[in-house]
Amino acid sequence: MSTSDETDPRRKALARYGVLDTAPEGAFDDIVKLASMLLEMPVSLISLVDVDRQWFKARVGFERPETSLRESICAHAVQQDDLFVIADTTRDPRTAGNPLVTGAPHVRFYAGMPLRTPEGVALGTLCVLDSRPRDLTEAQAFILRTLARQVMTELDLRRTIRERRETDRRNEAIIESAIDYGIVAMDLDGLVTSWNVGAERILGWGEAEMLGRAADLFFTKADRENGTPEREMRIAREIGRANDERWHLRKDGTRFWAMGEMMPLKGEDDAHIGYLKILRDRTAQRKADEALLKQTALLQTVTDHLTEAVFRLTRDDIVTFANPAAEAMLGWPPGGLIGRNLHETAHHHHADGRAFPSGDCEVVRALRSGEPLRERSTTFFRRDGTPIDVVTTNAPIIEDGVVQGAVLTLTDVTERRAASTRLRRSEERLTLALNASGMIGTWDWDLRENIIYADANFARIYTVDPDRAAAGAPLEAYIRNFHPDDMPMFQAELDRLFAGAEEFACEYRILQPDGSHRWVIARGRLVRAADGTPLRFPGASVDITDRKRAEERQAALVELGERLRALQDPDEMAFAAAEIAGRTLGLTRAAYGTLDRTGEYLDIVRDWTLPDVPSLVGRHLYADYGSYLPELREGRDVVIADVEQDPRTAGQPNGFRALDVRTVINLPLMERGQLVAVFCLHDAKRRNWTPEILDFVRNVVDRTRAAVARLRAEEQQELVNRELSHRMKNLLAMVQSIATQTMRSAVDVDTAKEVLAGRLIALGQAHDLLMGGALGSTLIGPVVRGALKLHEDRPGRFHLDGPDLEIGAKPALSLALMLHELATNAAKYGALSEDAGHVAIRWDVREEADEPHLVFSWAEIGGPPVVSPARKGFGSRFIERGLAGQVGGTIALAFPPDGVTCAIAAPLAAFQADT
């Protein structure tokens, strides 16, 4: 026997299919006959297993229409996944005592194939029985399985047709409720196939009169002759819709002005099967517009503002004149407004009752400033408190250059706005009825039974079981998940509807099982009996959550942009981004963190959290939270919907549990291919990170990154400008010093030119090296090679040996000039004047006097014998003093017979300074 857990889904499924206790149907009868013939069995049944019985939709060779479950072998078969066969029922303990085995009809063989719905629920079986033991061949088993699938195909088709009829009934009820619109369906030739109540009300013909007739009957003769109906159908067919606004004809021959729209009708295979024409009678509106134009022209010819409210006001808003229209508009007797403050009398609060101080009133501000005000919308109040919507205009009165007051006009637009609102709501209601989608759910509230019937979309939005919604449920089943803050507004709108309002319109939130909420806008109208008694309340609800949340995200990006423009600190920018992202997405925590030098730890100095949520500030080892750090290093976003389930974090959930984190987003920030920072988002519950949310988060990160980059670029530019100024001053001072020393020691002008040119070339090459190093420090090796390049007439002239070290800009310039002087002297008199001569240059770092010193040496080898000079020229003095003035230390220039040497020793810190 089936368990209660199994029968409950089966009972619901049988109710959905609606097949129990129905009349015989040929399609099912044919299947059991075919099964009996092909399998050569005397008995064949389509058995549906209910709670306490099995009922046969079709049967061959079995007289009874149903049996109890005690007699049912099919009750065993429905628990199987495939074909269930008992070769000899007397030998199987499940069937040996069955009354159908022990008594008539003495069943000895049973084979049954479960009939499973697409949801996997077994409704019953297609089975065959015999009075003798036997077995099935593979071919017979195949036949039985195939026929069972055919049974389910027929049952599914039957269910689909039944549900389609119910859906069509509801849609028809909704469309018929749109009595302000004429809705006409046509076939491809323009012949009427459907004609709603609104069409009969507007055009005069009934549906019976119009079915099969050409829809161009309600077009004017001129439009028919011009081919307007055919042109509308062609445009609708080609671009999807055709709009028009023109005169049409009623059955009685009168004309009316209508706004119309034609759309193509598509079949289930998306084939074009006809057209849908929607008409709205706009005659009254057109006549009203025409009358207003005529009246305006007349009033402009005679005088201004005869039918509008006209006031003359002092600068203090005191009424000194009010025309009869003004008194009538505000409900005051003749002369009753004179001497009164207009704002305090008729404009002192908002339409919702909130106080409206005069300082916040645009009309009063314009009056006092003398600025004209043109057609501003606002709300005034009659003497009895009734609000009226007006459009106001003022013209300042200025005498001798002084503002004395103004002429103020008011135009009452209350009815016009109300009509516009009604039209908009009616159009939205029609759109809801004709364009139902997965985001739109429809309902039909039977007010006499207090039962609401709803479709699956409506049930999903309101978190109600779809089967219960389809079968009908009371109002309480749907409003139990309303957001408590929205219930008073919903109840007030219902009260307004039942008090006589034309339609219901309300926007509210529905709480979801995961704690979130969805936004819904619901619209509907009452269907009343002839005596006015409410009978039904059909309508539709639209899920507008995506639109609402998109608006929230867009507003957040605008706010972020404004905050970033106002901030000048990268940490404040990062916090602003975290705060806005966390608040907009409803998270528990958001933070920006930087990687330490090892790249293993994330340092967070400030984070945004909800109240009572623990802070993330501090240092965190990524290895304590999972294995996703390599993905971040590759520049990939890490999105984890559930840290308890994701393989990257499931093995180490304790770190997240301590922080009450269930879902995580980490977005990497890369610089030159290296991970330097991470934007972290946390929530305490599992989240479904949609592409829209991820795009929003990336947008936040990109905008923040761009703002920080802009700030750093501005800071870097300022630094470069200061550095350039500093270097230029130093360079000019050095050029001046070189020129002065050269000219002072030169024996003639030509010699001075040659020496000065060489020294300036060396200075330029050294400066090029510094510019290549972004005006800061540079490596000593390139400085040495650059200074000696002019004198390297062939390979092997200079033997360099030393580690790569960075030295400051000014020491680098001085070292380059010193090497140029040494190389110039060596080329003239020393080792470089001989073909076999060369120079050995070495440098290293040694500890002297408890601090590192740079030791640099120059030794000429293979040159002519050296004779010590009788006096020191500029070159020697430049060598000894130029670099020493920069770095201190000692410089020893010697002239042993086998070659000139120069030794330098100075603190490394002095060489690396840039002052």
Salt bridges, closest charged atoms under 4 A:
ASP8 OD2 - LYS12 NZ 3.78
ASP21 OD2 - ARG53 NH2 2.79
GLU25 OE2 - LYS57 NZ 2.81
GLU25 OE2 - ARG158 NE 2.84
ASP50 OD2 - ARG53 NE 3.57
GLU66 OE1 - ARG53 NH1 2.64
GLU71 OE1 - ARG64 NH2 2.99
ASP81 OD1 - ARG116 NH2 3.94
ASP82 OD1 - ARG145 NE 3.04
ASP88 OD2 - ARG91 NE 3.41
ASP92 OD2 - ARG94 NH2 3.05
ASP130 OD2 - ARG132 NE 3.74
ASP130 OD2 - ARG134 NH1 3.12
GLU163 OE2 - ARG159 NE 2.92
GLU166 OE2 - ARG169 NH2 2.96
GLU166 OE2 - ARG170 NE 3.43
ASP180 OD1 - ARG201 NH1 3.78
GLU209 OE2 - LYS251 NZ 2.65
ASP223 OD2 - ARG246 NE 3.42
GLU232 OE2 - ARG246 NH1 2.90
GLU232 OE1 - LYS277 NZ 2.80
GLU238 OE1 - ARG234 NH1 3.47
ASP244 OD2 - ARG246 NH1 2.64
ASP244 OD2 - HIS248 NE2 3.84
ASP244 OD1 - LYS277 NZ 3.36
GLU261 OE2 - ARG241 NH1 1.69
GLU268 OE2 - ARG164 NH1 2.85
ASP281 OD2 - ARG250 NH2 2.96
GLU290 OE2 - ARG286 NE 3.08
GLU308 OE1 - HIS305 ND1 2.70
ASP352 OD2 - ARG354 NE 2.78
GLU362 OE2 - ARG376 NH1 2.10
GLU415 OE2 - ARG422 NH2 3.06
GLU428 OE2 - ARG424 NH1 3.54
GLU428 OE1 - ARG523 NH2 2.47
ASP444 OD1 - ARG536 NE 3.16
ASP446 OD1 - ARG448 NE 3.86
ASP467 OD2 - ARG16 NH1 2.87
ASP485 OD2 - HIS483 ND1 3.85
ASP486 OD2 - ARG509 NE 2.93
GLU493 OE2 - ARG496 NH2 2.58
GLU503 OE2 - ARG425 NE 3.60
GLU503 OE1 - ARG429 NH1 2.47
GLU507 OE2 - LYS548 NZ 2.80
ASP543 OD2 - ARG518 NE 2.64
GLU551 OE2 - ARG547 NE 3.57
GLU559 OE2 - ARG563 NH1 3.56
GLU559 OE2 - ARG583 NH2 3.04
GLU572 OE2 - ARG606 NH1 3.12
GLU579 OE1 - ARG563 NH2 2.93
GLU579 OE2 - ARG583 NH2 3.92
GLU600 OE2 - ARG633 NH2 2.84
ASP603 OD1 - ARG619 NE 2.68
GLU631 OE1 - ARG648 NH1 2.95
GLU634 OE1 - ARG636 NH2 2.92
ASP637 OD2 - ARG698 NE 2.64
ASP642 OD1 - ARG662 NE 2.48
ASP642 OD2 - ARG686 NE 3.79
GLU644 OE1 - ARG657 NH2 3.00
ASP646 OD1 - ARG648 NE 2.90
GLU671 OE2 - ARG712 NH1 3.12
ASP683 OD2 - LYS685 NZ 3.43
ASP683 OD2 - ARG687 NH1 2.74
ASP695 OD1 - ARG698 NH1 3.41
GLU714 OE2 - ARG710 NH1 3.56
GLU718 OE2 - ARG722 NH1 3.10
GLU723 OE2 - ARG727 NH2 2.64
ASP793 OD2 - ARG794 NH1 3.86
ASP793 OD1 - ARG797 NE 2.91
GLU821 OE2 - ARG759 NE 2.03
GLU880 OE1 - LYS872 NZ 3.01
ASP914 OD2 - ARG727 NH2 1.97
